[in-house]
Amino acid sequence: MGSQNSKEKSRPWDNFISDQDREIYAQSGFGASVGLGERPALLIIDAQYRTTGENSVPIQEAMKEYPTAVGEAAWKAVEKIEVLLSVFRDKGWPVMYAQGERTGLQEGARYTDKIPSLGAEFNLPGSRGAQIVESLEPLDSDVIIYKRFPSIFFGTNLVTQLVNAGADTIIVVGCTTSGCVRGTVVDGMSYGFRCVVPEDCVWDRGEASHAINLFDISQKYADVMPMEDLIPVLSTIQSK
């Protein structure tokens, strides 16, 4: 597996990506930094009780409440998102939420064929499981996108909302790293937005999926960094 220079910060993928893989990506010219623009928007993806659970407990205990809950890893990320959200509130920058919910199995088509639990009662509109966690509760001025599939862009008016807000950069947080976060970042990049993923503000139910997808996203689609490195960069951007 990959070794780590003692002078470098550890990254989530260090134990999963080999030195050979790192060298191949570097030699191929992958992994350049895109940077931030002048008007970032925060996209909070599926930060709902069905993905966190009610409390910060080990994942298998959280799954007793909601089969799709992640538990303590999710709540650690939520705490980081709270800090990031306060920065966006202070700056007056746009905040948008993806709230995944479905009225039944048929609404998700092949997606709920693959993951039947997405059509369960805890994912119904108005259910406790479908609600955004209280500490990240949207304001009336925020945009909520009700989505049915992994990418918040698919079948929604998100592009219109971002253009209307004058956004040129999207900061993507929430879950899951390998699913809805990744799908949103791929689409966001494809639409021409600069994309950033704070690595400690996203979560996944699989440790390997989380780590490897963060590496892959960092090589192809977005700038990936710890939140503590992102905050100083955001502070250099003027409010509009």
C-alpha positions as CSV (number, residue, x, y, z in Angstrom):
1,M,0.0,0.0,0.0
2,G,1.0,3.6,-0.3
3,S,3.7,5.0,2.0
4,Q,3.4,8.5,3.5
5,N,6.1,11.1,3.8
6,S,6.3,12.1,7.4
7,K,6.3,15.8,6.4
8,E,3.0,15.4,4.5
9,K,-0.5,15.4,5.9
10,S,-2.2,12.1,6.0
11,R,-5.0,11.6,3.5
12,P,-8.1,9.4,3.7
13,W,-6.8,7.2,0.9
14,D,-3.3,6.6,2.2
15,N,-4.0,3.0,3.2
16,F,-5.8,2.1,0.0
17,I,-3.8,3.6,-2.9
18,S,-0.5,2.1,-3.8
19,D,2.6,4.0,-4.6
20,Q,2.5,2.7,-8.1
21,D,-1.1,4.0,-8.6
22,R,0.0,7.4,-7.3
23,E,2.9,7.5,-9.7
24,I,0.8,6.5,-12.7
25,Y,-1.8,9.2,-12.0
26,A,1.0,11.8,-11.5
27,Q,2.8,10.8,-14.7
28,S,-0.6,10.9,-16.6
29,G,-1.1,14.5,-15.6
30,F,-4.1,14.0,-13.3
31,G,-4.8,15.7,-10.1
32,A,-4.2,19.4,-10.9
33,S,-5.9,22.0,-8.7
34,V,-8.8,23.9,-10.2
35,G,-9.1,26.4,-7.4
36,L,-12.1,28.5,-6.3
37,G,-13.8,31.2,-8.2
38,E,-15.4,34.4,-6.9
39,R,-18.8,33.1,-5.8
40,P,-19.0,29.7,-4.1
41,A,-22.2,27.9,-3.3
42,L,-22.5,25.3,-0.6
43,L,-24.4,22.1,-1.6
44,I,-25.4,19.9,1.4
45,I,-26.2,16.5,0.0
46,D,-28.7,14.2,1.9
47,A,-27.7,15.3,5.4
48,Q,-30.9,13.6,6.7
49,Y,-31.6,11.4,9.7
50,R,-31.9,8.4,7.4
51,T,-28.2,8.8,6.5
52,T,-26.9,9.9,9.9
53,G,-29.1,8.1,12.4
54,E,-30.5,9.9,15.5
55,N,-27.2,9.8,17.5
56,S,-23.5,9.4,17.1
57,V,-23.2,5.7,17.6
58,P,-21.3,2.9,15.7
59,I,-22.8,2.3,12.3
60,Q,-24.3,-1.1,13.0
61,E,-26.2,0.3,16.0
62,A,-27.3,3.3,13.9
63,M,-28.6,0.9,11.2
64,K,-31.1,-0.6,13.8
65,E,-33.0,2.8,13.5
66,Y,-32.5,3.3,9.8
67,P,-30.9,0.7,7.6
68,T,-29.1,3.4,5.5
69,A,-27.7,5.3,8.5
70,V,-24.0,5.7,9.0
71,G,-23.8,6.8,12.7
72,E,-20.7,8.3,14.3
73,A,-18.8,8.9,11.0
74,A,-21.7,10.9,9.7
75,W,-22.1,13.0,12.9
76,K,-18.3,13.8,12.9
77,A,-18.8,15.2,9.4
78,V,-22.0,17.1,10.3
79,E,-20.0,18.9,13.0
80,K,-17.5,20.0,10.4
81,I,-20.3,21.1,8.1
82,E,-21.8,23.2,10.8
83,V,-18.5,25.2,10.9
84,L,-18.5,25.6,7.1
85,L,-22.2,26.5,7.0
86,S,-21.5,29.3,9.5
87,V,-18.9,30.8,7.2
88,F,-21.4,30.8,4.3
89,R,-24.0,32.4,6.5
90,D,-21.6,35.1,7.6
91,K,-20.5,35.8,4.0
92,G,-24.1,35.8,2.6
93,W,-23.2,33.1,0.1
94,P,-25.8,30.7,-1.4
95,V,-26.6,27.5,0.5
96,M,-28.5,24.7,-1.2
97,Y,-29.7,21.4,0.0
98,A,-30.4,18.0,-1.6
99,Q,-33.2,16.3,0.2
100,G,-33.5,12.8,-1.1
101,E,-37.0,11.3,-0.7
102,R,-39.4,9.0,-2.6
103,T,-43.1,8.1,-2.4
104,G,-42.4,4.5,-3.1
105,L,-40.3,1.9,-5.0
106,Q,-41.7,2.8,-8.4
107,E,-40.5,6.4,-8.2
108,G,-36.8,5.5,-8.1
109,A,-37.1,3.1,-11.0
110,R,-33.9,1.1,-11.4
111,Y,-32.3,3.0,-8.5
112,T,-34.8,1.5,-6.0
113,D,-34.6,-1.8,-7.8
114,K,-31.0,-1.8,-6.9
115,I,-31.5,-0.4,-3.4
116,P,-35.0,-1.3,-2.2
117,S,-34.5,0.3,1.2
118,L,-34.6,3.7,-0.5
119,G,-38.3,3.2,-1.0
120,A,-39.0,2.4,2.7
121,E,-41.2,4.3,5.1
122,F,-38.2,6.3,6.6
123,N,-37.6,7.8,3.2
124,L,-41.2,9.0,2.6
125,P,-41.8,12.8,2.3
126,G,-42.5,14.2,5.7
127,S,-41.1,11.3,7.6
128,R,-38.5,11.7,10.3
129,G,-35.9,9.9,8.3
130,A,-36.3,12.2,5.4
131,Q,-35.8,15.4,7.4
132,I,-32.5,17.4,7.3
133,V,-30.7,17.1,10.6
134,E,-31.6,19.9,13.0
135,S,-28.2,21.5,13.3
136,L,-28.0,22.1,9.6
137,E,-31.6,23.2,9.3
138,P,-32.2,25.4,6.1
139,L,-33.3,29.0,6.3
140,D,-36.2,30.3,4.4
141,S,-33.8,32.0,2.0
142,D,-32.0,28.7,1.2
143,V,-32.8,26.5,-1.8
144,I,-34.0,22.9,-1.2
145,I,-33.8,20.5,-4.2
146,Y,-35.9,17.4,-3.8
147,K,-34.1,14.7,-5.7
148,R,-34.8,11.1,-6.6
149,F,-31.5,9.9,-8.0
150,P,-27.8,10.2,-7.0
151,S,-26.8,13.5,-8.6
152,I,-28.6,16.6,-7.3
153,F,-28.4,17.9,-10.9
154,F,-30.4,15.1,-12.5
155,G,-34.0,16.0,-13.3
156,T,-33.9,19.2,-11.1
157,N,-33.5,22.9,-11.6
158,L,-30.2,23.1,-9.7
159,V,-28.3,24.7,-12.7
160,T,-30.9,27.4,-12.9
161,Q,-30.6,28.0,-9.1
162,L,-26.8,28.2,-9.3
163,V,-26.9,30.6,-12.3
164,N,-29.5,32.7,-10.6
165,A,-27.2,32.9,-7.5
166,G,-24.2,33.8,-9.6
167,A,-22.3,30.8,-8.4
168,D,-19.1,29.7,-10.2
169,T,-17.9,27.2,-7.6
170,I,-19.7,24.5,-5.7
171,I,-18.5,23.1,-2.3
172,V,-20.1,19.7,-2.0
173,V,-20.6,18.1,1.4
174,G,-22.8,15.3,2.8
175,C,-23.2,11.8,1.6
176,T,-22.5,9.3,0.4
177,T,-19.0,10.0,-0.9
178,S,-19.1,7.2,-3.4
179,G,-22.7,7.9,-4.5
180,C,-24.6,11.1,-4.4
181,V,-21.6,13.3,-3.6
182,R,-19.6,11.8,-6.4
183,G,-22.5,11.9,-8.9
184,T,-23.1,15.6,-8.0
185,V,-19.4,16.5,-8.4
186,V,-19.1,14.7,-11.8
187,D,-22.2,16.6,-13.1
188,G,-21.1,19.9,-11.5
189,M,-17.7,19.7,-13.3
190,S,-19.4,18.7,-16.5
191,Y,-21.6,21.9,-16.3
192,G,-18.5,24.0,-15.9
193,F,-18.5,24.7,-12.2
194,R,-15.3,24.6,-10.1
195,C,-15.9,21.8,-7.6
196,V,-14.4,21.4,-4.1
197,V,-15.0,18.5,-1.7
198,P,-13.9,19.0,2.0
199,E,-12.8,15.4,2.7
200,D,-13.9,15.5,6.4
201,C,-17.4,16.9,5.5
202,V,-18.5,13.8,3.6
203,W,-19.3,10.3,4.7
204,D,-20.0,6.8,3.4
205,R,-21.0,3.5,4.9
206,G,-17.9,1.8,3.4
207,E,-14.5,2.8,4.5
208,A,-12.8,1.7,1.3
209,S,-15.5,3.2,-0.9
210,H,-15.1,6.5,1.0
211,A,-11.3,6.6,0.7
212,I,-10.9,5.4,-2.9
213,N,-13.7,7.7,-4.2
214,L,-12.1,10.7,-2.5
215,F,-8.8,9.9,-4.3
216,D,-10.5,9.4,-7.6
217,I,-12.5,12.6,-7.3
218,S,-9.3,14.5,-6.4
219,Q,-7.6,13.2,-9.5
220,K,-10.4,13.9,-12.0
221,Y,-13.2,16.1,-10.9
222,A,-12.6,18.3,-7.9
223,D,-10.2,19.8,-5.4
224,V,-10.3,17.6,-2.3
225,M,-8.9,19.0,1.0
226,P,-9.6,19.1,4.7
227,M,-12.0,21.7,5.9
228,E,-9.3,23.4,7.9
229,D,-7.4,24.1,4.7
230,L,-10.5,25.3,2.9
231,I,-11.6,27.9,5.4
232,P,-8.6,30.1,4.9
233,V,-9.1,30.0,1.2
234,L,-12.7,31.0,1.6
235,S,-11.7,33.9,3.8
236,T,-9.8,35.5,0.9
237,I,-12.9,35.6,-1.3
238,Q,-14.8,38.9,-1.0
239,S,-18.5,38.7,-0.2
240,K,-21.0,39.8,-2.9
